[in-house]
Amino acid sequence: MKELPPWKRDKPAGKSLPLTPEQKAAAKDRAERNGRRYPNLVDNMWASRQGKAGKI
């Protein structure tokens, strides 16, 4: 079964954590490389996952 896109999923349980300045910079850089002025939901989700694994 195909996974639902982020905007159609239920909100995750628990409290969310704000992005760190490094994660925000990574999301903004990714958005600019893809022709967007500002990061979108997918860029922010990508950056939050990268920060947990220390891959930024």
PDBQT receptor file of N, H, CA, C and O in Angstrom, charges set to zero:
ATOM      1  N   MET A   1       0.839  -1.192   0.000  1.00  0.00    +0.000 N 
ATOM      2  CA  MET A   1       0.000   0.000   0.000  1.00  0.00    +0.000 C 
ATOM      3  C   MET A   1       0.875   1.244   0.000  1.00  0.00    +0.000 C 
ATOM      4  O   MET A   1       1.883   1.304   0.703  1.00  0.00    +0.000 OA
ATOM      5  N   LYS A   2       0.490   2.215  -0.778  1.00  0.00    +0.000 N 
ATOM      6  H   LYS A   2      -0.329   2.166  -1.349  1.00  0.00    +0.000 HD
ATOM      7  CA  LYS A   2       1.257   3.450  -0.891  1.00  0.00    +0.000 C 
ATOM      8  C   LYS A   2       1.019   4.337   0.333  1.00  0.00    +0.000 C 
ATOM      9  O   LYS A   2      -0.100   4.439   0.836  1.00  0.00    +0.000 OA
ATOM     10  N   GLU A   3       2.088   4.972   0.798  1.00  0.00    +0.000 N 
ATOM     11  H   GLU A   3       2.998   4.890   0.390  1.00  0.00    +0.000 HD
ATOM     12  CA  GLU A   3       1.992   5.844   1.968  1.00  0.00    +0.000 C 
ATOM     13  C   GLU A   3       1.296   7.154   1.584  1.00  0.00    +0.000 C 
ATOM     14  O   GLU A   3       1.486   7.664   0.480  1.00  0.00    +0.000 OA
ATOM     15  N   LEU A   4       0.491   7.692   2.501  1.00  0.00    +0.000 N 
ATOM     16  H   LEU A   4       0.337   7.278   3.399  1.00  0.00    +0.000 HD
ATOM     17  CA  LEU A   4      -0.216   8.947   2.264  1.00  0.00    +0.000 C 
ATOM     18  C   LEU A   4       0.766  10.119   2.268  1.00  0.00    +0.000 C 
ATOM     19  O   LEU A   4       1.780  10.061   2.964  1.00  0.00    +0.000 OA
ATOM     20  N   PRO A   5       0.487  11.184   1.505  1.00  0.00    +0.000 N 
ATOM     21  CA  PRO A   5       1.339  12.363   1.566  1.00  0.00    +0.000 C 
ATOM     22  C   PRO A   5       1.206  13.039   2.942  1.00  0.00    +0.000 C 
ATOM     23  O   PRO A   5       0.202  12.839   3.626  1.00  0.00    +0.000 OA
ATOM     24  N   PRO A   6       2.188  13.823   3.349  1.00  0.00    +0.000 N 
ATOM     25  CA  PRO A   6       2.186  14.414   4.691  1.00  0.00    +0.000 C 
ATOM     26  C   PRO A   6       0.945  15.231   5.012  1.00  0.00    +0.000 C 
ATOM     27  O   PRO A   6       0.481  15.225   6.152  1.00  0.00    +0.000 OA
ATOM     28  N   TRP A   7       0.399  15.937   4.020  1.00  0.00    +0.000 N 
ATOM     29  H   TRP A   7       0.777  15.942   3.094  1.00  0.00    +0.000 HD
ATOM     30  CA  TRP A   7      -0.751  16.800   4.296  1.00  0.00    +0.000 C 
ATOM     31  C   TRP A   7      -2.045  16.022   4.457  1.00  0.00    +0.000 C 
ATOM     32  O   TRP A   7      -3.061  16.604   4.839  1.00  0.00    +0.000 OA
ATOM     33  N   LYS A   8      -2.040  14.710   4.174  1.00  0.00    +0.000 N 
ATOM     34  H   LYS A   8      -1.215  14.238   3.863  1.00  0.00    +0.000 HD
ATOM     35  CA  LYS A   8      -3.235  13.893   4.373  1.00  0.00    +0.000 C 
ATOM     36  C   LYS A   8      -3.118  12.965   5.576  1.00  0.00    +0.000 C 
ATOM     37  O   LYS A   8      -4.077  12.274   5.920  1.00  0.00    +0.000 OA
ATOM     38  N   ARG A   9      -1.965  12.942   6.212  1.00  0.00    +0.000 N 
ATOM     39  H   ARG A   9      -1.185  13.503   5.932  1.00  0.00    +0.000 HD
ATOM     40  CA  ARG A   9      -1.765  12.085   7.380  1.00  0.00    +0.000 C 
ATOM     41  C   ARG A   9      -2.350  12.731   8.632  1.00  0.00    +0.000 C 
ATOM     42  O   ARG A   9      -2.551  13.944   8.690  1.00  0.00    +0.000 OA
ATOM     43  N   ASP A  10      -2.617  11.896   9.630  1.00  0.00    +0.000 N 
ATOM     44  H   ASP A  10      -2.454  10.910   9.583  1.00  0.00    +0.000 HD
ATOM     45  CA  ASP A  10      -3.042  12.420  10.926  1.00  0.00    +0.000 C 
ATOM     46  C   ASP A  10      -1.863  13.085  11.606  1.00  0.00    +0.000 C 
ATOM     47  O   ASP A  10      -0.707  12.751  11.346  1.00  0.00    +0.000 OA
ATOM     48  N   LYS A  11      -2.172  14.035  12.484  1.00  0.00    +0.000 N 
ATOM     49  H   LYS A  11      -3.111  14.307  12.695  1.00  0.00    +0.000 HD
ATOM     50  CA  LYS A  11      -1.128  14.722  13.236  1.00  0.00    +0.000 C 
ATOM     51  C   LYS A  11      -0.466  13.712  14.179  1.00  0.00    +0.000 C 
ATOM     52  O   LYS A  11      -1.163  12.940  14.839  1.00  0.00    +0.000 OA
ATOM     53  N   PRO A  12       0.864  13.708  14.250  1.00  0.00    +0.000 N 
ATOM     54  CA  PRO A  12       1.527  12.738  15.122  1.00  0.00    +0.000 C 
ATOM     55  C   PRO A  12       1.224  13.000  16.596  1.00  0.00    +0.000 C 
ATOM     56  O   PRO A  12       0.996  14.137  17.008  1.00  0.00    +0.000 OA
ATOM     57  N   ALA A  13       1.227  11.927  17.371  1.00  0.00    +0.000 N 
ATOM     58  H   ALA A  13       1.412  11.004  17.036  1.00  0.00    +0.000 HD
ATOM     59  CA  ALA A  13       0.981  12.056  18.800  1.00  0.00    +0.000 C 
ATOM     60  C   ALA A  13       2.200  12.659  19.470  1.00  0.00    +0.000 C 
ATOM     61  O   ALA A  13       3.323  12.475  19.001  1.00  0.00    +0.000 OA
ATOM     62  N   GLY A  14       1.993  13.365  20.543  1.00  0.00    +0.000 N 
ATOM     63  H   GLY A  14       1.080  13.515  20.924  1.00  0.00    +0.000 HD
ATOM     64  CA  GLY A  14       3.113  13.953  21.270  1.00  0.00    +0.000 C 
ATOM     65  C   GLY A  14       3.375  15.382  20.847  1.00  0.00    +0.000 C 
ATOM     66  O   GLY A  14       2.795  15.894  19.889  1.00  0.00    +0.000 OA
ATOM     67  N   LYS A  15       4.270  16.006  21.592  1.00  0.00    +0.000 N 
ATOM     68  H   LYS A  15       4.741  15.590  22.370  1.00  0.00    +0.000 HD
ATOM     69  CA  LYS A  15       4.588  17.399  21.345  1.00  0.00    +0.000 C 
ATOM     70  C   LYS A  15       5.689  17.506  20.289  1.00  0.00    +0.000 C 
ATOM     71  O   LYS A  15       6.662  16.753  20.322  1.00  0.00    +0.000 OA
ATOM     72  N   SER A  16       5.532  18.437  19.362  1.00  0.00    +0.000 N 
ATOM     73  H   SER A  16       4.742  19.049  19.336  1.00  0.00    +0.000 HD
ATOM     74  CA  SER A  16       6.551  18.639  18.347  1.00  0.00    +0.000 C 
ATOM     75  C   SER A  16       7.663  19.535  18.892  1.00  0.00    +0.000 C 
ATOM     76  O   SER A  16       7.448  20.334  19.804  1.00  0.00    +0.000 OA
ATOM     77  N   LEU A  17       8.842  19.386  18.321  1.00  0.00    +0.000 N 
ATOM     78  H   LEU A  17       9.017  18.737  17.581  1.00  0.00    +0.000 HD
ATOM     79  CA  LEU A  17       9.979  20.200  18.714  1.00  0.00    +0.000 C 
ATOM     80  C   LEU A  17      10.293  21.198  17.611  1.00  0.00    +0.000 C 
ATOM     81  O   LEU A  17      10.194  20.860  16.432  1.00  0.00    +0.000 OA
ATOM     82  N   PRO A  18      10.671  22.422  17.971  1.00  0.00    +0.000 N 
ATOM     83  CA  PRO A  18      11.019  23.388  16.927  1.00  0.00    +0.000 C 
ATOM     84  C   PRO A  18      12.327  23.004  16.245  1.00  0.00    +0.000 C 
ATOM     85  O   PRO A  18      13.166  22.317  16.828  1.00  0.00    +0.000 OA
ATOM     86  N   LEU A  19      12.489  23.451  15.010  1.00  0.00    +0.000 N 
ATOM     87  H   LEU A  19      11.808  24.008  14.536  1.00  0.00    +0.000 HD
ATOM     88  CA  LEU A  19      13.730  23.189  14.286  1.00  0.00    +0.000 C 
ATOM     89  C   LEU A  19      14.863  24.033  14.879  1.00  0.00    +0.000 C 
ATOM     90  O   LEU A  19      14.655  25.163  15.320  1.00  0.00    +0.000 OA
ATOM     91  N   THR A  20      16.053  23.458  14.877  1.00  0.00    +0.000 N 
ATOM     92  H   THR A  20      16.222  22.540  14.519  1.00  0.00    +0.000 HD
ATOM     93  CA  THR A  20      17.229  24.201  15.330  1.00  0.00    +0.000 C 
ATOM     94  C   THR A  20      17.626  25.165  14.223  1.00  0.00    +0.000 C 
ATOM     95  O   THR A  20      17.182  25.006  13.086  1.00  0.00    +0.000 OA
ATOM     96  N   PRO A  21      18.451  26.160  14.528  1.00  0.00    +0.000 N 
ATOM     97  CA  PRO A  21      18.913  27.072  13.464  1.00  0.00    +0.000 C 
ATOM     98  C   PRO A  21      19.615  26.332  12.313  1.00  0.00    +0.000 C 
ATOM     99  O   PRO A  21      19.482  26.727  11.155  1.00  0.00    +0.000 OA
ATOM    100  N   GLU A  22      20.351  25.273  12.623  1.00  0.00    +0.000 N 
ATOM    101  H   GLU A  22      20.459  24.951  13.564  1.00  0.00    +0.000 HD
ATOM    102  CA  GLU A  22      21.024  24.497  11.576  1.00  0.00    +0.000 C 
ATOM    103  C   GLU A  22      20.004  23.790  10.688  1.00  0.00    +0.000 C 
ATOM    104  O   GLU A  22      20.170  23.730   9.470  1.00  0.00    +0.000 OA
ATOM    105  N   GLN A  23      18.949  23.255  11.299  1.00  0.00    +0.000 N 
ATOM    106  H   GLN A  23      18.814  23.303  12.289  1.00  0.00    +0.000 HD
ATOM    107  CA  GLN A  23      17.906  22.573  10.534  1.00  0.00    +0.000 C 
ATOM    108  C   GLN A  23      17.148  23.566   9.658  1.00  0.00    +0.000 C 
ATOM    109  O   GLN A  23      16.806  23.254   8.517  1.00  0.00    +0.000 OA
ATOM    110  N   LYS A  24      16.885  24.761  10.188  1.00  0.00    +0.000 N 
ATOM    111  H   LYS A  24      17.163  25.014  11.115  1.00  0.00    +0.000 HD
ATOM    112  CA  LYS A  24      16.206  25.789   9.400  1.00  0.00    +0.000 C 
ATOM    113  C   LYS A  24      17.041  26.186   8.192  1.00  0.00    +0.000 C 
ATOM    114  O   LYS A  24      16.518  26.355   7.091  1.00  0.00    +0.000 OA
ATOM    115  N   ALA A  25      18.351  26.334   8.408  1.00  0.00    +0.000 N 
ATOM    116  H   ALA A  25      18.777  26.197   9.303  1.00  0.00    +0.000 HD
ATOM    117  CA  ALA A  25      19.243  26.692   7.303  1.00  0.00    +0.000 C 
ATOM    118  C   ALA A  25      19.270  25.591   6.247  1.00  0.00    +0.000 C 
ATOM    119  O   ALA A  25      19.273  25.880   5.051  1.00  0.00    +0.000 OA
ATOM    120  N   ALA A  26      19.289  24.340   6.678  1.00  0.00    +0.000 N 
ATOM    121  H   ALA A  26      19.287  24.105   7.650  1.00  0.00    +0.000 HD
ATOM    122  CA  ALA A  26      19.300  23.220   5.737  1.00  0.00    +0.000 C 
ATOM    123  C   ALA A  26      18.000  23.181   4.936  1.00  0.00    +0.000 C 
ATOM    124  O   ALA A  26      18.030  22.934   3.731  1.00  0.00    +0.000 OA
ATOM    125  N   ALA A  27      16.860  23.422   5.586  1.00  0.00    +0.000 N 
ATOM    126  H   ALA A  27      16.836  23.623   6.565  1.00  0.00    +0.000 HD
ATOM    127  CA  ALA A  27      15.572  23.421   4.886  1.00  0.00    +0.000 C 
ATOM    128  C   ALA A  27      15.510  24.565   3.882  1.00  0.00    +0.000 C 
ATOM    129  O   ALA A  27      15.022  24.390   2.765  1.00  0.00    +0.000 OA
ATOM    130  N   LYS A  28      16.003  25.733   4.277  1.00  0.00    +0.000 N 
ATOM    131  H   LYS A  28      16.400  25.875   5.184  1.00  0.00    +0.000 HD
ATOM    132  CA  LYS A  28      16.000  26.886   3.370  1.00  0.00    +0.000 C 
ATOM    133  C   LYS A  28      16.920  26.628   2.175  1.00  0.00    +0.000 C 
ATOM    134  O   LYS A  28      16.566  26.967   1.045  1.00  0.00    +0.000 OA
ATOM    135  N   ASP A  29      18.081  26.042   2.403  1.00  0.00    +0.000 N 
ATOM    136  H   ASP A  29      18.368  25.767   3.320  1.00  0.00    +0.000 HD
ATOM    137  CA  ASP A  29      19.009  25.726   1.325  1.00  0.00    +0.000 C 
ATOM    138  C   ASP A  29      18.380  24.733   0.350  1.00  0.00    +0.000 C 
ATOM    139  O   ASP A  29      18.495  24.888  -0.866  1.00  0.00    +0.000 OA
ATOM    140  N   ARG A  30      17.721  23.722   0.886  1.00  0.00    +0.000 N 
ATOM    141  H   ARG A  30      17.627  23.596   1.874  1.00  0.00    +0.000 HD
ATOM    142  CA  ARG A  30      17.056  22.721   0.035  1.00  0.00    +0.000 C 
ATOM    143  C   ARG A  30      15.968  23.382  -0.812  1.00  0.00    +0.000 C 
ATOM    144  O   ARG A  30      15.824  23.072  -1.994  1.00  0.00    +0.000 OA
ATOM    145  N   ALA A  31      15.203  24.292  -0.204  1.00  0.00    +0.000 N 
ATOM    146  H   ALA A  31      15.319  24.543   0.756  1.00  0.00    +0.000 HD
ATOM    147  CA  ALA A  31      14.145  24.980  -0.943  1.00  0.00    +0.000 C 
ATOM    148  C   ALA A  31      14.739  25.829  -2.068  1.00  0.00    +0.000 C 
ATOM    149  O   ALA A  31      14.232  25.815  -3.190  1.00  0.00    +0.000 OA
ATOM    150  N   GLU A  32      15.795  26.557  -1.776  1.00  0.00    +0.000 N 
ATOM    151  H   GLU A  32      16.207  26.569  -0.865  1.00  0.00    +0.000 HD
ATOM    152  CA  GLU A  32      16.415  27.404  -2.798  1.00  0.00    +0.000 C 
ATOM    153  C   GLU A  32      16.986  26.572  -3.946  1.00  0.00    +0.000 C 
ATOM    154  O   GLU A  32      16.887  26.970  -5.107  1.00  0.00    +0.000 OA
ATOM    155  N   ARG A  33      17.579  25.425  -3.632  1.00  0.00    +0.000 N 
ATOM    156  H   ARG A  33      17.659  25.101  -2.689  1.00  0.00    +0.000 HD
ATOM    157  CA  ARG A  33      18.124  24.553  -4.679  1.00  0.00    +0.000 C 
ATOM    158  C   ARG A  33      17.027  24.014  -5.585  1.00  0.00    +0.000 C 
ATOM    159  O   ARG A  33      17.284  23.652  -6.733  1.00  0.00    +0.000 OA
ATOM    160  N   ASN A  34      15.800  23.962  -5.065  1.00  0.00    +0.000 N 
ATOM    161  H   ASN A  34      15.591  24.257  -4.133  1.00  0.00    +0.000 HD
ATOM    162  CA  ASN A  34      14.667  23.459  -5.845  1.00  0.00    +0.000 C 
ATOM    163  C   ASN A  34      13.781  24.577  -6.390  1.00  0.00    +0.000 C 
ATOM    164  O   ASN A  34      12.662  24.320  -6.834  1.00  0.00    +0.000 OA
ATOM    165  N   GLY A  35      14.276  25.816  -6.359  1.00  0.00    +0.000 N 
ATOM    166  H   GLY A  35      15.185  26.025  -5.998  1.00  0.00    +0.000 HD
ATOM    167  CA  GLY A  35      13.563  26.927  -6.981  1.00  0.00    +0.000 C 
ATOM    168  C   GLY A  35      12.443  27.531  -6.156  1.00  0.00    +0.000 C 
ATOM    169  O   GLY A  35      11.568  28.201  -6.706  1.00  0.00    +0.000 OA
ATOM    170  N   ARG A  36      12.449  27.312  -4.857  1.00  0.00    +0.000 N 
ATOM    171  H   ARG A  36      13.159  26.768  -4.410  1.00  0.00    +0.000 HD
ATOM    172  CA  ARG A  36      11.423  27.907  -3.992  1.00  0.00    +0.000 C 
ATOM    173  C   ARG A  36      12.066  28.959  -3.098  1.00  0.00    +0.000 C 
ATOM    174  O   ARG A  36      13.208  28.797  -2.670  1.00  0.00    +0.000 OA
ATOM    175  N   ARG A  37      11.342  30.034  -2.816  1.00  0.00    +0.000 N 
ATOM    176  H   ARG A  37      10.414  30.166  -3.164  1.00  0.00    +0.000 HD
ATOM    177  CA  ARG A  37      11.883  31.100  -1.976  1.00  0.00    +0.000 C 
ATOM    178  C   ARG A  37      11.905  30.710  -0.503  1.00  0.00    +0.000 C 
ATOM    179  O   ARG A  37      12.784  31.131   0.249  1.00  0.00    +0.000 OA
ATOM    180  N   TYR A  38      10.934  29.907  -0.104  1.00  0.00    +0.000 N 
ATOM    181  H   TYR A  38      10.220  29.565  -0.715  1.00  0.00    +0.000 HD
ATOM    182  CA  TYR A  38      10.813  29.523   1.299  1.00  0.00    +0.000 C 
ATOM    183  C   TYR A  38      10.649  28.014   1.406  1.00  0.00    +0.000 C 
ATOM    184  O   TYR A  38      10.122  27.383   0.490  1.00  0.00    +0.000 OA
ATOM    185  N   PRO A  39      11.097  27.423   2.519  1.00  0.00    +0.000 N 
ATOM    186  CA  PRO A  39      10.910  25.980   2.704  1.00  0.00    +0.000 C 
ATOM    187  C   PRO A  39       9.434  25.640   2.910  1.00  0.00    +0.000 C 
ATOM    188  O   PRO A  39       8.692  26.401   3.530  1.00  0.00    +0.000 OA
ATOM    189  N   ASN A  40       9.025  24.502   2.389  1.00  0.00    +0.000 N 
ATOM    190  H   ASN A  40       9.628  23.883   1.886  1.00  0.00    +0.000 HD
ATOM    191  CA  ASN A  40       7.654  24.038   2.583  1.00  0.00    +0.000 C 
ATOM    192  C   ASN A  40       7.638  22.918   3.629  1.00  0.00    +0.000 C 
ATOM    193  O   ASN A  40       8.663  22.619   4.241  1.00  0.00    +0.000 OA
ATOM    194  N   LEU A  41       6.504  22.323   3.822  1.00  0.00    +0.000 N 
ATOM    195  H   LEU A  41       5.671  22.567   3.324  1.00  0.00    +0.000 HD
ATOM    196  CA  LEU A  41       6.342  21.259   4.818  1.00  0.00    +0.000 C 
ATOM    197  C   LEU A  41       7.321  20.118   4.578  1.00  0.00    +0.000 C 
ATOM    198  O   LEU A  41       7.929  19.613   5.522  1.00  0.00    +0.000 OA
ATOM    199  N   VAL A  42       7.474  19.715   3.338  1.00  0.00    +0.000 N 
ATOM    200  H   VAL A  42       6.980  20.126   2.571  1.00  0.00    +0.000 HD
ATOM    201  CA  VAL A  42       8.348  18.585   3.019  1.00  0.00    +0.000 C 
ATOM    202  C   VAL A  42       9.804  18.932   3.329  1.00  0.00    +0.000 C 
ATOM    203  O   VAL A  42      10.535  18.087   3.847  1.00  0.00    +0.000 OA
ATOM    204  N   ASP A  43      10.240  20.158   3.024  1.00  0.00    +0.000 N 
ATOM    205  H   ASP A  43       9.646  20.844   2.603  1.00  0.00    +0.000 HD
ATOM    206  CA  ASP A  43      11.608  20.578   3.346  1.00  0.00    +0.000 C 
ATOM    207  C   ASP A  43      11.830  20.557   4.856  1.00  0.00    +0.000 C 
ATOM    208  O   ASP A  43      12.871  20.100   5.327  1.00  0.00    +0.000 OA
ATOM    209  N   ASN A  44      10.861  21.044   5.604  1.00  0.00    +0.000 N 
ATOM    210  H   ASN A  44      10.015  21.415   5.221  1.00  0.00    +0.000 HD
ATOM    211  CA  ASN A  44      10.991  21.054   7.062  1.00  0.00    +0.000 C 
ATOM    212  C   ASN A  44      10.998  19.643   7.645  1.00  0.00    +0.000 C 
ATOM    213  O   ASN A  44      11.738  19.365   8.588  1.00  0.00    +0.000 OA
ATOM    214  N   MET A  45      10.180  18.755   7.088  1.00  0.00    +0.000 N 
ATOM    215  H   MET A  45       9.579  18.981   6.322  1.00  0.00    +0.000 HD
ATOM    216  CA  MET A  45      10.177  17.373   7.566  1.00  0.00    +0.000 C 
ATOM    217  C   MET A  45      11.519  16.708   7.268  1.00  0.00    +0.000 C 
ATOM    218  O   MET A  45      12.053  15.977   8.103  1.00  0.00    +0.000 OA
ATOM    219  N   TRP A  46      12.059  16.963   6.082  1.00  0.00    +0.000 N 
ATOM    220  H   TRP A  46      11.624  17.556   5.404  1.00  0.00    +0.000 HD
ATOM    221  CA  TRP A  46      13.361  16.412   5.710  1.00  0.00    +0.000 C 
ATOM    222  C   TRP A  46      14.444  16.907   6.669  1.00  0.00    +0.000 C 
ATOM    223  O   TRP A  46      15.268  16.122   7.136  1.00  0.00    +0.000 OA
ATOM    224  N   ALA A  47      14.441  18.208   6.962  1.00  0.00    +0.000 N 
ATOM    225  H   ALA A  47      13.771  18.846   6.583  1.00  0.00    +0.000 HD
ATOM    226  CA  ALA A  47      15.457  18.785   7.838  1.00  0.00    +0.000 C 
ATOM    227  C   ALA A  47      15.347  18.236   9.256  1.00  0.00    +0.000 C 
ATOM    228  O   ALA A  47      16.364  18.006   9.910  1.00  0.00    +0.000 OA
ATOM    229  N   SER A  48      14.138  18.025   9.732  1.00  0.00    +0.000 N 
ATOM    230  H   SER A  48      13.312  18.212   9.201  1.00  0.00    +0.000 HD
ATOM    231  CA  SER A  48      13.987  17.504  11.098  1.00  0.00    +0.000 C 
ATOM    232  C   SER A  48      14.521  16.076  11.192  1.00  0.00    +0.000 C 
ATOM    233  O   SER A  48      15.087  15.695  12.217  1.00  0.00    +0.000 OA
ATOM    234  N   ARG A  49      14.348  15.293  10.145  1.00  0.00    +0.000 N 
ATOM    235  H   ARG A  49      13.889  15.603   9.312  1.00  0.00    +0.000 HD
ATOM    236  CA  ARG A  49      14.899  13.923  10.141  1.00  0.00    +0.000 C 
ATOM    237  C   ARG A  49      16.412  13.930  10.035  1.00  0.00    +0.000 C 
ATOM    238  O   ARG A  49      17.080  13.105  10.658  1.00  0.00    +0.000 OA
ATOM    239  N   GLN A  50      16.960  14.847   9.256  1.00  0.00    +0.000 N 
ATOM    240  H   GLN A  50      16.418  15.518   8.750  1.00  0.00    +0.000 HD
ATOM    241  CA  GLN A  50      18.407  14.918   9.113  1.00  0.00    +0.000 C 
ATOM    242  C   GLN A  50      19.081  15.293  10.428  1.00  0.00    +0.000 C 
ATOM    243  O   GLN A  50      20.165  14.798  10.737  1.00  0.00    +0.000 OA
ATOM    244  N   GLY A  51      18.445  16.159  11.195  1.00  0.00    +0.000 N 
ATOM    245  H   GLY A  51      17.564  16.561  10.945  1.00  0.00    +0.000 HD
ATOM    246  CA  GLY A  51      19.016  16.600  12.462  1.00  0.00    +0.000 C 
ATOM    247  C   GLY A  51      19.083  15.494  13.489  1.00  0.00    +0.000 C 
ATOM    248  O   GLY A  51      20.016  15.451  14.290  1.00  0.00    +0.000 OA
ATOM    249  N   LYS A  52      18.097  14.585  13.482  1.00  0.00    +0.000 N 
ATOM    250  H   LYS A  52      17.339  14.620  12.831  1.00  0.00    +0.000 HD
ATOM    251  CA  LYS A  52      18.095  13.501  14.454  1.00  0.00    +0.000 C 
ATOM    252  C   LYS A  52      19.246  12.539  14.211  1.00  0.00    +0.000 C 
ATOM    253  O   LYS A  52      19.803  11.971  15.150  1.00  0.00    +0.000 OA
ATOM    254  N   ALA A  53      19.597  12.361  12.942  1.00  0.00    +0.000 N 
ATOM    255  H   ALA A  53      19.143  12.822  12.179  1.00  0.00    +0.000 HD
ATOM    256  CA  ALA A  53      20.672  11.435  12.606  1.00  0.00    +0.000 C 
ATOM    257  C   ALA A  53      22.024  12.143  12.531  1.00  0.00    +0.000 C 
ATOM    258  O   ALA A  53      23.051  11.496  12.328  1.00  0.00    +0.000 OA
ATOM    259  N   GLY A  54      22.029  13.466  12.693  1.00  0.00    +0.000 N 
ATOM    260  H   GLY A  54      21.195  13.992  12.858  1.00  0.00    +0.000 HD
ATOM    261  CA  GLY A  54      23.262  14.223  12.629  1.00  0.00    +0.000 C 
ATOM    262  C   GLY A  54      23.867  14.271  11.238  1.00  0.00    +0.000 C 
ATOM    263  O   GLY A  54      25.089  14.260  11.088  1.00  0.00    +0.000 OA
ATOM    264  N   LYS A  55      23.009  14.324  10.208  1.00  0.00    +0.000 N 
ATOM    265  H   LYS A  55      22.017  14.333  10.330  1.00  0.00    +0.000 HD
ATOM    266  CA  LYS A  55      23.493  14.280   8.837  1.00  0.00    +0.000 C 
ATOM    267  C   LYS A  55      23.558  15.641   8.164  1.00  0.00    +0.000 C 
ATOM    268  O   LYS A  55      23.869  15.715   6.975  1.00  0.00    +0.000 OA
ATOM    269  N   ILE A  56      23.275  16.715   8.880  1.00  0.00    +0.000 N 
ATOM    270  H   ILE A  56      23.022  16.655   9.845  1.00  0.00    +0.000 HD
ATOM    271  CA  ILE A  56      23.265  18.041   8.239  1.00  0.00    +0.000 C 
ATOM    272  C   ILE A  56      24.676  18.467   7.908  1.00  0.00    +0.000 C 
ATOM    273  O   ILE A  56      24.881  19.552   7.365  1.00  0.00    +0.000 OA
TER     274      ILE A  56
